[in-house]
Amino acid sequence: MTIYNRVKELRARFHFSQSVLAEKVGVTRQTIAAIEKGDYVPSLLLALMICDVFGLQMEDVFVLQKEEGENE
């Protein structure tokens, strides 16, 4: 399973740089970049903080995707 996220898309829509979003949630710009690339899965707390900044529910920002052949 992988976690897909819309952080980059939402950040662009809100006209936030990676640095601005990072400052709002208390992490580094590099952490935001890694989340956007899918190289880092944020903690539940960090994911909720990101959702709060955008005013969205968790499932509107982060989606669990099953790989082909995985059982439900």
PDB file as gemmi writes it, atoms N, CA and C in Angstrom:
CRYST1    1.000    1.000    1.000  90.00  90.00  90.00 P 1                      
ATOM      1  N   MET A   1       0.834  -1.185   0.000  1.00  0.00           N  
ATOM      2  CA  MET A   1       0.000   0.000   0.000  1.00  0.00           C  
ATOM      3  C   MET A   1       0.876   1.244   0.000  1.00  0.00           C  
ATOM      4  N   THR A   2       0.365   2.261  -0.620  1.00  0.00           N  
ATOM      5  CA  THR A   2       1.067   3.536  -0.628  1.00  0.00           C  
ATOM      6  C   THR A   2       0.074   4.639  -0.251  1.00  0.00           C  
ATOM      7  N   ILE A   3       0.620   5.736   0.217  1.00  0.00           N  
ATOM      8  CA  ILE A   3      -0.215   6.877   0.548  1.00  0.00           C  
ATOM      9  C   ILE A   3       0.037   7.957  -0.490  1.00  0.00           C  
ATOM     10  N   TYR A   4      -1.009   8.287  -1.212  1.00  0.00           N  
ATOM     11  CA  TYR A   4      -0.969   9.362  -2.197  1.00  0.00           C  
ATOM     12  C   TYR A   4      -1.400  10.640  -1.484  1.00  0.00           C  
ATOM     13  N   ASN A   5      -0.806  11.765  -1.836  1.00  0.00           N  
ATOM     14  CA  ASN A   5      -1.242  13.021  -1.222  1.00  0.00           C  
ATOM     15  C   ASN A   5      -1.349  14.129  -2.249  1.00  0.00           C  
ATOM     16  N   ARG A   6      -2.142  15.127  -1.901  1.00  0.00           N  
ATOM     17  CA  ARG A   6      -2.389  16.275  -2.771  1.00  0.00           C  
ATOM     18  C   ARG A   6      -1.737  17.544  -2.221  1.00  0.00           C  
ATOM     19  N   VAL A   7      -0.716  17.397  -1.401  1.00  0.00           N  
ATOM     20  CA  VAL A   7      -0.101  18.545  -0.739  1.00  0.00           C  
ATOM     21  C   VAL A   7       0.438  19.548  -1.756  1.00  0.00           C  
ATOM     22  N   LYS A   8       1.161  19.081  -2.750  1.00  0.00           N  
ATOM     23  CA  LYS A   8       1.740  20.000  -3.734  1.00  0.00           C  
ATOM     24  C   LYS A   8       0.643  20.767  -4.478  1.00  0.00           C  
ATOM     25  N   GLU A   9      -0.380  20.053  -4.907  1.00  0.00           N  
ATOM     26  CA  GLU A   9      -1.503  20.671  -5.613  1.00  0.00           C  
ATOM     27  C   GLU A   9      -2.200  21.721  -4.729  1.00  0.00           C  
ATOM     28  N   LEU A  10      -2.467  21.366  -3.492  1.00  0.00           N  
ATOM     29  CA  LEU A  10      -3.152  22.284  -2.579  1.00  0.00           C  
ATOM     30  C   LEU A  10      -2.272  23.482  -2.226  1.00  0.00           C  
ATOM     31  N   ARG A  11      -0.998  23.223  -2.039  1.00  0.00           N  
ATOM     32  CA  ARG A  11      -0.066  24.314  -1.731  1.00  0.00           C  
ATOM     33  C   ARG A  11      -0.059  25.335  -2.861  1.00  0.00           C  
ATOM     34  N   ALA A  12      -0.084  24.857  -4.098  1.00  0.00           N  
ATOM     35  CA  ALA A  12      -0.113  25.759  -5.253  1.00  0.00           C  
ATOM     36  C   ALA A  12      -1.431  26.531  -5.295  1.00  0.00           C  
ATOM     37  N   ARG A  13      -2.524  25.848  -5.011  1.00  0.00           N  
ATOM     38  CA  ARG A  13      -3.833  26.501  -5.026  1.00  0.00           C  
ATOM     39  C   ARG A  13      -3.913  27.620  -3.994  1.00  0.00           C  
ATOM     40  N   PHE A  14      -3.283  27.414  -2.850  1.00  0.00           N  
ATOM     41  CA  PHE A  14      -3.296  28.404  -1.773  1.00  0.00           C  
ATOM     42  C   PHE A  14      -2.151  29.418  -1.894  1.00  0.00           C  
ATOM     43  N   HIS A  15      -1.341  29.259  -2.936  1.00  0.00           N  
ATOM     44  CA  HIS A  15      -0.195  30.144  -3.193  1.00  0.00           C  
ATOM     45  C   HIS A  15       0.798  30.142  -2.032  1.00  0.00           C  
ATOM     46  N   PHE A  16       1.054  28.945  -1.477  1.00  0.00           N  
ATOM     47  CA  PHE A  16       2.046  28.781  -0.418  1.00  0.00           C  
ATOM     48  C   PHE A  16       3.313  28.192  -1.017  1.00  0.00           C  
ATOM     49  N   SER A  17       4.452  28.711  -0.628  1.00  0.00           N  
ATOM     50  CA  SER A  17       5.708  28.045  -0.966  1.00  0.00           C  
ATOM     51  C   SER A  17       5.869  26.872  -0.002  1.00  0.00           C  
ATOM     52  N   GLN A  18       6.814  25.993  -0.301  1.00  0.00           N  
ATOM     53  CA  GLN A  18       7.095  24.904   0.635  1.00  0.00           C  
ATOM     54  C   GLN A  18       7.511  25.476   1.978  1.00  0.00           C  
ATOM     55  N   SER A  19       8.272  26.548   1.968  1.00  0.00           N  
ATOM     56  CA  SER A  19       8.749  27.162   3.213  1.00  0.00           C  
ATOM     57  C   SER A  19       7.605  27.723   4.047  1.00  0.00           C  
ATOM     58  N   VAL A  20       6.639  28.342   3.388  1.00  0.00           N  
ATOM     59  CA  VAL A  20       5.501  28.908   4.117  1.00  0.00           C  
ATOM     60  C   VAL A  20       4.678  27.794   4.760  1.00  0.00           C  
ATOM     61  N   LEU A  21       4.379  26.747   4.010  1.00  0.00           N  
ATOM     62  CA  LEU A  21       3.625  25.638   4.582  1.00  0.00           C  
ATOM     63  C   LEU A  21       4.408  24.989   5.725  1.00  0.00           C  
ATOM     64  N   ALA A  22       5.699  24.814   5.524  1.00  0.00           N  
ATOM     65  CA  ALA A  22       6.538  24.222   6.565  1.00  0.00           C  
ATOM     66  C   ALA A  22       6.483  25.042   7.849  1.00  0.00           C  
ATOM     67  N   GLU A  23       6.545  26.352   7.719  1.00  0.00           N  
ATOM     68  CA  GLU A  23       6.496  27.219   8.896  1.00  0.00           C  
ATOM     69  C   GLU A  23       5.146  27.105   9.601  1.00  0.00           C  
ATOM     70  N   LYS A  24       4.075  27.006   8.838  1.00  0.00           N  
ATOM     71  CA  LYS A  24       2.731  26.919   9.412  1.00  0.00           C  
ATOM     72  C   LYS A  24       2.527  25.641  10.219  1.00  0.00           C  
ATOM     73  N   VAL A  25       3.214  24.563   9.822  1.00  0.00           N  
ATOM     74  CA  VAL A  25       3.027  23.285  10.524  1.00  0.00           C  
ATOM     75  C   VAL A  25       4.226  22.896  11.390  1.00  0.00           C  
ATOM     76  N   GLY A  26       5.262  23.723  11.400  1.00  0.00           N  
ATOM     77  CA  GLY A  26       6.382  23.499  12.312  1.00  0.00           C  
ATOM     78  C   GLY A  26       7.387  22.453  11.881  1.00  0.00           C  
ATOM     79  N   VAL A  27       7.605  22.339  10.561  1.00  0.00           N  
ATOM     80  CA  VAL A  27       8.629  21.411  10.064  1.00  0.00           C  
ATOM     81  C   VAL A  27       9.539  22.168   9.104  1.00  0.00           C  
ATOM     82  N   THR A  28      10.512  21.474   8.535  1.00  0.00           N  
ATOM     83  CA  THR A  28      11.414  22.106   7.576  1.00  0.00           C  
ATOM     84  C   THR A  28      10.820  22.050   6.168  1.00  0.00           C  
ATOM     85  N   ARG A  29      11.335  22.891   5.299  1.00  0.00           N  
ATOM     86  CA  ARG A  29      10.933  22.876   3.901  1.00  0.00           C  
ATOM     87  C   ARG A  29      11.241  21.517   3.279  1.00  0.00           C  
ATOM     88  N   GLN A  30      12.353  20.923   3.682  1.00  0.00           N  
ATOM     89  CA  GLN A  30      12.753  19.624   3.149  1.00  0.00           C  
ATOM     90  C   GLN A  30      11.719  18.541   3.493  1.00  0.00           C  
ATOM     91  N   THR A  31      11.104  18.648   4.676  1.00  0.00           N  
ATOM     92  CA  THR A  31      10.077  17.681   5.069  1.00  0.00           C  
ATOM     93  C   THR A  31       8.871  17.803   4.147  1.00  0.00           C  
ATOM     94  N   ILE A  32       8.453  19.024   3.856  1.00  0.00           N  
ATOM     95  CA  ILE A  32       7.321  19.233   2.949  1.00  0.00           C  
ATOM     96  C   ILE A  32       7.658  18.685   1.565  1.00  0.00           C  
ATOM     97  N   ALA A  33       8.875  18.945   1.090  1.00  0.00           N  
ATOM     98  CA  ALA A  33       9.300  18.430  -0.222  1.00  0.00           C  
ATOM     99  C   ALA A  33       9.254  16.902  -0.239  1.00  0.00           C  
ATOM    100  N   ALA A  34       9.714  16.276   0.820  1.00  0.00           N  
ATOM    101  CA  ALA A  34       9.721  14.808   0.891  1.00  0.00           C  
ATOM    102  C   ALA A  34       8.299  14.247   0.932  1.00  0.00           C  
ATOM    103  N   ILE A  35       7.397  14.915   1.627  1.00  0.00           N  
ATOM    104  CA  ILE A  35       5.994  14.483   1.653  1.00  0.00           C  
ATOM    105  C   ILE A  35       5.404  14.578   0.253  1.00  0.00           C  
ATOM    106  N   GLU A  36       5.634  15.694  -0.408  1.00  0.00           N  
ATOM    107  CA  GLU A  36       5.095  15.894  -1.757  1.00  0.00           C  
ATOM    108  C   GLU A  36       5.597  14.847  -2.740  1.00  0.00           C  
ATOM    109  N   LYS A  37       6.849  14.448  -2.615  1.00  0.00           N  
ATOM    110  CA  LYS A  37       7.425  13.449  -3.525  1.00  0.00           C  
ATOM    111  C   LYS A  37       7.033  12.028  -3.146  1.00  0.00           C  
ATOM    112  N   GLY A  38       6.440  11.857  -1.962  1.00  0.00           N  
ATOM    113  CA  GLY A  38       6.078  10.524  -1.507  1.00  0.00           C  
ATOM    114  C   GLY A  38       7.224   9.784  -0.867  1.00  0.00           C  
ATOM    115  N   ASP A  39       8.307  10.505  -0.574  1.00  0.00           N  
ATOM    116  CA  ASP A  39       9.470   9.883   0.065  1.00  0.00           C  
ATOM    117  C   ASP A  39       9.322   9.792   1.584  1.00  0.00           C  
ATOM    118  N   TYR A  40       8.347  10.507   2.120  1.00  0.00           N  
ATOM    119  CA  TYR A  40       8.157  10.549   3.574  1.00  0.00           C  
ATOM    120  C   TYR A  40       6.666  10.529   3.867  1.00  0.00           C  
ATOM    121  N   VAL A  41       6.256   9.628   4.759  1.00  0.00           N  
ATOM    122  CA  VAL A  41       4.860   9.564   5.203  1.00  0.00           C  
ATOM    123  C   VAL A  41       4.782  10.322   6.523  1.00  0.00           C  
ATOM    124  N   PRO A  42       3.985  11.395   6.558  1.00  0.00           N  
ATOM    125  CA  PRO A  42       3.927  12.193   7.784  1.00  0.00           C  
ATOM    126  C   PRO A  42       3.238  11.444   8.914  1.00  0.00           C  
ATOM    127  N   SER A  43       3.560  11.843  10.129  1.00  0.00           N  
ATOM    128  CA  SER A  43       2.864  11.298  11.290  1.00  0.00           C  
ATOM    129  C   SER A  43       1.409  11.724  11.221  1.00  0.00           C  
ATOM    130  N   LEU A  44       0.578  11.093  11.997  1.00  0.00           N  
ATOM    131  CA  LEU A  44      -0.832  11.460  12.042  1.00  0.00           C  
ATOM    132  C   LEU A  44      -0.986  12.918  12.459  1.00  0.00           C  
ATOM    133  N   LEU A  45      -0.228  13.336  13.461  1.00  0.00           N  
ATOM    134  CA  LEU A  45      -0.309  14.715  13.934  1.00  0.00           C  
ATOM    135  C   LEU A  45       0.073  15.699  12.827  1.00  0.00           C  
ATOM    136  N   LEU A  46       1.168  15.442  12.136  1.00  0.00           N  
ATOM    137  CA  LEU A  46       1.601  16.342  11.070  1.00  0.00           C  
ATOM    138  C   LEU A  46       0.582  16.352   9.928  1.00  0.00           C  
ATOM    139  N   ALA A  47       0.051  15.186   9.567  1.00  0.00           N  
ATOM    140  CA  ALA A  47      -0.962  15.120   8.506  1.00  0.00           C  
ATOM    141  C   ALA A  47      -2.191  15.938   8.892  1.00  0.00           C  
ATOM    142  N   LEU A  48      -2.628  15.831  10.142  1.00  0.00           N  
ATOM    143  CA  LEU A  48      -3.781  16.609  10.606  1.00  0.00           C  
ATOM    144  C   LEU A  48      -3.487  18.103  10.588  1.00  0.00           C  
ATOM    145  N   MET A  49      -2.272  18.476  10.938  1.00  0.00           N  
ATOM    146  CA  MET A  49      -1.899  19.889  10.917  1.00  0.00           C  
ATOM    147  C   MET A  49      -1.910  20.428   9.484  1.00  0.00           C  
ATOM    148  N   ILE A  50      -1.424  19.644   8.541  1.00  0.00           N  
ATOM    149  CA  ILE A  50      -1.441  20.049   7.134  1.00  0.00           C  
ATOM    150  C   ILE A  50      -2.884  20.213   6.663  1.00  0.00           C  
ATOM    151  N   CYS A  51      -3.732  19.256   7.002  1.00  0.00           N  
ATOM    152  CA  CYS A  51      -5.149  19.341   6.632  1.00  0.00           C  
ATOM    153  C   CYS A  51      -5.798  20.585   7.223  1.00  0.00           C  
ATOM    154  N   ASP A  52      -5.448  20.905   8.454  1.00  0.00           N  
ATOM    155  CA  ASP A  52      -6.014  22.080   9.121  1.00  0.00           C  
ATOM    156  C   ASP A  52      -5.629  23.369   8.396  1.00  0.00           C  
ATOM    157  N   VAL A  53      -4.393  23.457   7.952  1.00  0.00           N  
ATOM    158  CA  VAL A  53      -3.940  24.644   7.217  1.00  0.00           C  
ATOM    159  C   VAL A  53      -4.800  24.851   5.969  1.00  0.00           C  
ATOM    160  N   PHE A  54      -5.148  23.762   5.286  1.00  0.00           N  
ATOM    161  CA  PHE A  54      -5.943  23.859   4.069  1.00  0.00           C  
ATOM    162  C   PHE A  54      -7.444  23.862   4.338  1.00  0.00           C  
ATOM    163  N   GLY A  55      -7.837  23.590   5.591  1.00  0.00           N  
ATOM    164  CA  GLY A  55      -9.257  23.555   5.932  1.00  0.00           C  
ATOM    165  C   GLY A  55      -9.983  22.371   5.317  1.00  0.00           C  
ATOM    166  N   LEU A  56      -9.260  21.256   5.183  1.00  0.00           N  
ATOM    167  CA  LEU A  56      -9.827  20.068   4.548  1.00  0.00           C  
ATOM    168  C   LEU A  56      -9.771  18.872   5.483  1.00  0.00           C  
ATOM    169  N   GLN A  57     -10.588  17.874   5.171  1.00  0.00           N  
ATOM    170  CA  GLN A  57     -10.586  16.616   5.903  1.00  0.00           C  
ATOM    171  C   GLN A  57      -9.403  15.764   5.436  1.00  0.00           C  
ATOM    172  N   MET A  58      -8.999  14.834   6.269  1.00  0.00           N  
ATOM    173  CA  MET A  58      -7.853  13.970   5.976  1.00  0.00           C  
ATOM    174  C   MET A  58      -7.988  13.288   4.614  1.00  0.00           C  
ATOM    175  N   GLU A  59      -9.168  12.729   4.330  1.00  0.00           N  
ATOM    176  CA  GLU A  59      -9.344  11.981   3.083  1.00  0.00           C  
ATOM    177  C   GLU A  59      -9.339  12.873   1.844  1.00  0.00           C  
ATOM    178  N   ASP A  60      -9.421  14.184   2.043  1.00  0.00           N  
ATOM    179  CA  ASP A  60      -9.329  15.119   0.918  1.00  0.00           C  
ATOM    180  C   ASP A  60      -7.882  15.466   0.579  1.00  0.00           C  
ATOM    181  N   VAL A  61      -6.964  15.108   1.467  1.00  0.00           N  
ATOM    182  CA  VAL A  61      -5.550  15.424   1.267  1.00  0.00           C  
ATOM    183  C   VAL A  61      -4.712  14.155   1.109  1.00  0.00           C  
ATOM    184  N   PHE A  62      -4.999  13.149   1.912  1.00  0.00           N  
ATOM    185  CA  PHE A  62      -4.229  11.902   1.910  1.00  0.00           C  
ATOM    186  C   PHE A  62      -5.137  10.729   1.573  1.00  0.00           C  
ATOM    187  N   VAL A  63      -4.671   9.868   0.644  1.00  0.00           N  
ATOM    188  CA  VAL A  63      -5.471   8.726   0.204  1.00  0.00           C  
ATOM    189  C   VAL A  63      -4.601   7.471   0.231  1.00  0.00           C  
ATOM    190  N   LEU A  64      -5.110   6.431   0.847  1.00  0.00           N  
ATOM    191  CA  LEU A  64      -4.420   5.143   0.880  1.00  0.00           C  
ATOM    192  C   LEU A  64      -4.737   4.397  -0.414  1.00  0.00           C  
ATOM    193  N   GLN A  65      -3.696   4.048  -1.159  1.00  0.00           N  
ATOM    194  CA  GLN A  65      -3.893   3.323  -2.412  1.00  0.00           C  
ATOM    195  C   GLN A  65      -3.315   1.927  -2.291  1.00  0.00           C  
ATOM    196  N   LYS A  66      -4.154   0.954  -2.619  1.00  0.00           N  
ATOM    197  CA  LYS A  66      -3.703  -0.435  -2.596  1.00  0.00           C  
ATOM    198  C   LYS A  66      -3.015  -0.754  -3.910  1.00  0.00           C  
ATOM    199  N   GLU A  67      -1.990  -1.572  -3.817  1.00  0.00           N  
ATOM    200  CA  GLU A  67      -1.287  -2.038  -5.012  1.00  0.00           C  
ATOM    201  C   GLU A  67      -2.123  -3.137  -5.656  1.00  0.00           C  
ATOM    202  N   GLU A  68      -1.931  -3.341  -6.932  1.00  0.00           N  
ATOM    203  CA  GLU A  68      -2.660  -4.415  -7.612  1.00  0.00           C  
ATOM    204  C   GLU A  68      -2.371  -5.742  -6.966  1.00  0.00           C  
ATOM    205  N   GLY A  69      -3.428  -6.510  -6.785  1.00  0.00           N  
ATOM    206  CA  GLY A  69      -3.279  -7.831  -6.204  1.00  0.00           C  
ATOM    207  C   GLY A  69      -3.360  -7.864  -4.695  1.00  0.00           C  
ATOM    208  N   GLU A  70      -3.414  -6.702  -4.044  1.00  0.00           N  
ATOM    209  CA  GLU A  70      -3.533  -6.686  -2.587  1.00  0.00           C  
ATOM    210  C   GLU A  70      -4.967  -6.975  -2.197  1.00  0.00           C  
ATOM    211  N   ASN A  71      -5.122  -7.724  -1.135  1.00  0.00           N  
ATOM    212  CA  ASN A  71      -6.459  -8.022  -0.607  1.00  0.00           C  
ATOM    213  C   ASN A  71      -7.030  -6.805   0.072  1.00  0.00           C  
ATOM    214  N   GLU A  72      -8.348  -6.710   0.032  1.00  0.00           N  
ATOM    215  CA  GLU A  72      -9.005  -5.564   0.673  1.00  0.00           C  
ATOM    216  C   GLU A  72      -9.203  -5.789   2.118  1.00  0.00           C  
TER     217      GLU A  72                                                      
END                                                                             
